[in-house]
């Protein structure tokens, strides 16, 4: 599907999202742990995660 491919490339175009994916390849982490090396807030990281999720590149879950 061309729309899915466009979403994937758009998600990967951002260097922060590529860095997030690289970190996630090492294993699951919390949003707090994921945000630590970046100079941005957790809500900003969450927005990046939403883009990656909508492109089908990651899945998110909540541990309670």
N, C-alpha and C positions, 0 to 999 in steps of 0.2 A: 504494500500500500504506500503510495507516494506521500500522503500526509504523515504517516508514521516515520518514514525515512526523513522527511523535512524536520519533524520534531526531534529526531535523534541527532541530526547534524546541528540543529540549533542549540540543543542542550550541550553538545560537545564543543561548540564554538567558544564557550566561556572557559578561561583558564582555571577559575575557581572550581567550576564543576568537574573539570578534568582532574584536578588535585583531589577533590572529594572522592571521585571514583577510584583513583589510585590508592587512597587510604582505605577505602572499603574493600578493596581486593585483599587486604591483609586480614580482614575479619570484621565482624559486626562490632559497632561501637555506638554509644549514646550520642545524641545531638550535642550534649555538653562536651564530650570528648572530641567529637568531630570539629566543633567550633574552636577549640583551644588554640590551634596553630594559626588561625586566621584572624586578621584585624577587623572582625565584624561581629555583630550581635548574633545571638541564637536565632532570633526571628529571621534575620537575613540568611543564615545558613538553612533554615527551614524552607525559605522560598526557593533556594537552589535545589534542595532535596525534592521539592514539589515538581520542579521542572524535570529533574532526572526521573522521577517516578512517572510523570505523565508521558515521558518518552519511552517508558518501558525498560529503562536501564537499571533501576533499583526497585526494591519493594521495601516498604516501611512497616514496622510493627511496634506495638507498645508492650513493654514488660511492666508488670505491676508488682 
